[in-house]
């Protein structure tokens, strides 16, 4: 079955620190997609990054980077040099291709970046 | 504004009343999704449409819940005989048809059942 776990409920960092958000997933599908979304205090979910199951190359986009490891079913997300505006709840999500394409979201990690 | 819109943004109702929410997706998106989010939790999938066809429904969607997308554009989610446990944020999202497309979310409708 599909499942996404985000073990970190809340994280607090001081501005300019790097922070890594953990995500572990379970899937029965061989083809799937992983996502990170941000939900700021305003409430609207904002898409950040996507990775498909065939591409384990880790990438950097601005201050964001991600580490996808199929061997450990993990899809971790790092914010470099955090800023106060990064304060939000971050959700990891999984979308299988062959077993229904709805998203399964993790419970979220609340990040507080303090000045 | 070409994003996903939802109306109303807030709804307060008494237990036992029926409520209906509307979602207008991004115009070129043929997939539309409904989710429910309670405090401190991630969004939970309820149902999704491809054009006007409802392709999947979660077991969370009891028979008091019904969703429609009659012309493949906007969608409505109706909850009949509301219960206090229905209090939540109801989120709508839309995407293209290609597997793995990101979903774009609306601002949500917050339902409070008294």
Interface residues (C-beta under 8 A of the other chain):
Chain A: X4 X31 X33 X35 X37 X42 X43 X44 X45 X46 X47 X50 X52 X91 X93 X95 X97 X100 X101 X102 X103 X104 X105 X106 X107 X108
Chain B: X31 X33 X35 X40 X41 X42 X43 X44 X45 X48 X56 X58 X89 X91 X93 X99 X100 X102 X103 X104 X105 X106 X107 X108
